[in-house]
Amino acid sequence: MGLTSCGKKALRSLTASVLILGAAAPAPVAEPGPRVPVASVAARVPGSGLGAVLDRAVREGSPGALAEVSKAGRTETVARGLADTRTRERPRADMRFRVGSTTKTFVATVVLQLVAEGRLRLDDTVERWLPGLITGNGNDGRAVTVRMLLNHTSGLFNYTKDRRVPEALDRDPLTTFTPHRLVGYALSHPPVFPPGTSWEYSNTNYTLLGMIVRRVTGHPYAEEINRRVLRPLGLRETYFPGTSPDVRAPFIHAYSKDRLSRFNPSWAGAAGEMISTVGDLTRFDAALLSGRLLPAALLEQMLTPTPKSDVFHGPGPYRYGLGLMMVTLPCGVTVYGHGGTIFGSLTWMAGTRDGRHTLSFDLNGDTVNQAELTTAANVAEFCPATPRPSHRPS
């Protein structure tokens, strides 16, 4: 059944912003919202602590909220609201959800592992690995490198902003999209800027990286992530659904304003199809930041902010490295991770540079201001409370 006209409008605007962090405002729009200073976000958090931020998320429209924190070897789960409004079930740590663009950090990690093995170079061009693919309308694969794909400086048009993606999903949410079809949508537009001259987030970059991983290894990117990351770290609850529209139980029900809860995630692919849990996300981020997955020199490159990157003009600002975001909080602590936005599921994972303190969360409604709540959660968890001065009688 097709969506209502209101639903179609929401679907088009949300599809343009899905898979990213920062689709702020009560109604998601394709353009980023106004900048909100970190300090002002922190000041609006009622009370203190991560629980207060999750309370705020539920109060502002997310049916439920689930977070996990790991610090000094101790793990804590914080849950608010409902995982399912029909059954009234509460969110639990073992529940899965779609993570959207948080998938990108997993893809980037495998790409950098291939670089470490000498099978791929950051300065290799797309033309070298996918000859003849990037061409037409001013697009040139000879000018776009693997590094540019990783840090979003390629200038390639973001395929989720092409109207044909939401229109196809409206006609049939179970439509299967191939990577070549998605890249084709992007190449029907001219570059947003000449490669390497500016910065703009584009899901097309990670679709291409998934294709390059397959060309280099002979295996799909999901298989390589399973072999290199998920199995070694014991992330048993994380998986790639491929074309399946369902999330394996137990799961947190996602509530999107366009009412699209069941869809074929092939349109997200390497840019954002993955399904995980809060625990698996915190364990992955801790392993990555502590140096268990990449050599030190490549990890440093991954964590180095790209000039001109300002992720969706969100509060912070959030900068972008090689498949990883970073933000320095008002207390001076910098955290590293990635956010994701996909119909009804807003996620975030982040950790300190040593990986010893990590946070992940999922909000199961997309009507809240994700950028503000993400920053508020980061401040609440990673910034130590300011000690109150002791009262001394005169």
Salt bridges, closest charged atoms under 4 A:
ASP55 OD1 - ARG80 NE 2.67
GLU60 OE2 - ARG56 NE 2.88
GLU89 OE2 - ARG92 NH1 2.57
ASP94 OD1 - ARG92 NE 3.05
GLU117 OE1 - ARG119 NH1 3.61
GLU117 OE2 - ARG228 NH1 2.69
ASP123 OD1 - ARG147 NE 3.82
ASP124 OD1 - ARG121 NE 2.89
ASP140 OD1 - ARG142 NE 3.00
ASP162 OD2 - ARG164 NH2 2.81
ASP162 OD2 - HIS189 NE2 2.76
GLU167 OE1 - ARG163 NH1 3.16
ASP170 OD2 - LYS8 NZ 3.93
GLU200 OE2 - LYS161 NZ 3.78
GLU223 OE2 - HIS219 NE2 3.99
GLU224 OE2 - HIS219 ND1 2.77
GLU224 OE1 - ARG227 NH2 3.05
GLU224 OE1 - ARG228 NE 2.64
GLU237 OE1 - ARG96 NH2 2.64
ASP246 OD1 - ARG262 NE 2.75
ASP280 OD1 - ARG283 NH2 2.59
GLU300 OE2 - ARG353 NH2 2.47
ASP310 OD2 - ARG35 NH2 2.84
ASP310 OD2 - HIS313 ND1 3.87
ASP366 OD1 - LYS257 NZ 3.22
GLU372 OE2 - ARG44 NH2 2.77
GLU372 OE1 - ARG56 NH2 2.81
GLU381 OE2 - HIS357 NE2 2.62
